[in-house]
Amino acid sequence: MKVACDGDRIVFKSAAPQAGFQFVQREIGEEQVNIDFESEDHTSTFQASCENGQVKESINEYDGHENHGGDDD
């Protein structure tokens, strides 16, 4: 996953899933990028935003295809 900051605005550049995974776009906006990479039995959720001009990112891993959308801060 490639993202960058333009001030406090996140800029999505590209996404390349690993073998066996597909890219599922959830949200790409100026404040946050949320992307899922799904395989037959696993989901990786990538989230990124900008804070003080720096990329702040997290990756969550899920077995199966659980409903993991929404806020879970």
Phi and psi in degrees as GROMACS dihedral restraints (atoms count N, CA, C in turn):
[ dihedral_restraints ]
;  ai    aj    ak    al  type     phi  dphi    fc
    3     4     5     6     1  -122.2    20    10
    4     5     6     7     1   122.9    20    10
    6     7     8     9     1  -137.4    20    10
    7     8     9    10     1   162.3    20    10
    9    10    11    12     1  -147.8    20    10
   10    11    12    13     1   164.3    20    10
   12    13    14    15     1  -105.5    20    10
   13    14    15    16     1   139.3    20    10
   15    16    17    18     1  -120.9    20    10
   16    17    18    19     1    88.1    20    10
   18    19    20    21     1    70.7    20    10
   19    20    21    22     1  -125.2    20    10
   21    22    23    24     1  -101.0    20    10
   22    23    24    25     1    16.8    20    10
   24    25    26    27     1  -102.5    20    10
   25    26    27    28     1   129.8    20    10
   27    28    29    30     1   -84.6    20    10
   28    29    30    31     1   139.4    20    10
   30    31    32    33     1  -122.0    20    10
   31    32    33    34     1   115.9    20    10
   33    34    35    36     1   -79.1    20    10
   34    35    36    37     1   128.9    20    10
   36    37    38    39     1  -106.6    20    10
   37    38    39    40     1   -51.1    20    10
   39    40    41    42     1  -166.5    20    10
   40    41    42    43     1   164.8    20    10
   42    43    44    45     1  -143.8    20    10
   43    44    45    46     1   133.2    20    10
   45    46    47    48     1  -134.0    20    10
   46    47    48    49     1   104.9    20    10
   48    49    50    51     1   -69.6    20    10
   49    50    51    52     1   152.4    20    10
   51    52    53    54     1   -72.4    20    10
   52    53    54    55     1   165.0    20    10
   54    55    56    57     1   -53.8    20    10
   55    56    57    58     1   133.6    20    10
   57    58    59    60     1    89.1    20    10
   58    59    60    61     1    -5.2    20    10
   60    61    62    63     1  -113.1    20    10
   61    62    63    64     1   152.7    20    10
   63    64    65    66     1  -120.3    20    10
   64    65    66    67     1   151.0    20    10
   66    67    68    69     1   -84.8    20    10
   67    68    69    70     1   126.7    20    10
   69    70    71    72     1  -124.8    20    10
   70    71    72    73     1   110.1    20    10
   72    73    74    75     1   -74.4    20    10
   73    74    75    76     1   127.6    20    10
   75    76    77    78     1  -105.4    20    10
   76    77    78    79     1   -51.9    20    10
   78    79    80    81     1  -157.5    20    10
   79    80    81    82     1   126.8    20    10
   81    82    83    84     1  -130.0    20    10
   82    83    84    85     1   108.8    20    10
   84    85    86    87     1  -135.5    20    10
   85    86    87    88     1  -174.9    20    10
   87    88    89    90     1   -75.9    20    10
   88    89    90    91     1   -22.1    20    10
   90    91    92    93     1  -101.4    20    10
   91    92    93    94     1   -27.2    20    10
   93    94    95    96     1  -156.0    20    10
   94    95    96    97     1   148.8    20    10
   96    97    98    99     1  -120.4    20    10
   97    98    99   100     1   126.9    20    10
   99   100   101   102     1  -126.2    20    10
  100   101   102   103     1   119.8    20    10
  102   103   104   105     1  -131.8    20    10
  103   104   105   106     1   140.5    20    10
  105   106   107   108     1  -109.8    20    10
  106   107   108   109     1   142.4    20    10
  108   109   110   111     1  -116.7    20    10
  109   110   111   112     1   119.4    20    10
  111   112   113   114     1  -117.7    20    10
  112   113   114   115     1   139.1    20    10
  114   115   116   117     1  -116.5    20    10
  115   116   117   118     1  -171.4    20    10
  117   118   119   120     1   -61.9    20    10
  118   119   120   121     1   -32.9    20    10
  120   121   122   123     1  -135.2    20    10
  121   122   123   124     1    17.0    20    10
  123   124   125   126     1  -151.9    20    10
  124   125   126   127     1   147.0    20    10
  126   127   128   129     1  -130.7    20    10
  127   128   129   130     1   132.4    20    10
  129   130   131   132     1  -112.7    20    10
  130   131   132   133     1   125.3    20    10
  132   133   134   135     1  -109.2    20    10
  133   134   135   136     1   122.6    20    10
  135   136   137   138     1  -106.8    20    10
  136   137   138   139     1   130.4    20    10
  138   139   140   141     1  -129.0    20    10
  139   140   141   142     1   136.6    20    10
  141   142   143   144     1  -144.0    20    10
  142   143   144   145     1   146.8    20    10
  144   145   146   147     1  -150.6    20    10
  145   146   147   148     1   176.3    20    10
  147   148   149   150     1  -114.2    20    10
  148   149   150   151     1   138.0    20    10
  150   151   152   153     1  -136.1    20    10
  151   152   153   154     1   117.1    20    10
  153   154   155   156     1    55.3    20    10
  154   155   156   157     1    38.3    20    10
  156   157   158   159     1    79.1    20    10
  157   158   159   160     1     5.6    20    10
  159   160   161   162     1  -116.5    20    10
  160   161   162   163     1   142.5    20    10
  162   163   164   165     1   -69.5    20    10
  163   164   165   166     1   130.4    20    10
  165   166   167   168     1  -117.1    20    10
  166   167   168   169     1   116.9    20    10
  168   169   170   171     1  -132.2    20    10
  169   170   171   172     1   157.5    20    10
  171   172   173   174     1  -145.9    20    10
  172   173   174   175     1   153.1    20    10
  174   175   176   177     1  -130.6    20    10
  175   176   177   178     1   128.9    20    10
  177   178   179   180     1  -116.4    20    10
  178   179   180   181     1   140.7    20    10
  180   181   182   183     1  -111.9    20    10
  181   182   183   184     1   137.0    20    10
  183   184   185   186     1  -134.8    20    10
  184   185   186   187     1   134.8    20    10
  186   187   188   189     1   -84.5    20    10
  187   188   189   190     1   138.7    20    10
  189   190   191   192     1    76.0    20    10
  190   191   192   193     1  -161.2    20    10
  192   193   194   195     1  -121.8    20    10
  193   194   195   196     1    64.6    20    10
  195   196   197   198     1   -67.3    20    10
  196   197   198   199     1   156.4    20    10
  198   199   200   201     1   -79.7    20    10
  199   200   201   202     1   105.0    20    10
  201   202   203   204     1  -120.6    20    10
  202   203   204   205     1    22.4    20    10
  204   205   206   207     1   -80.1    20    10
  205   206   207   208     1   171.4    20    10
  207   208   209   210     1    87.6    20    10
  208   209   210   211     1  -174.0    20    10
  210   211   212   213     1   -87.7    20    10
  211   212   213   214     1   128.4    20    10
  213   214   215   216     1  -137.4    20    10
  214   215   216   217     1    44.4    20    10
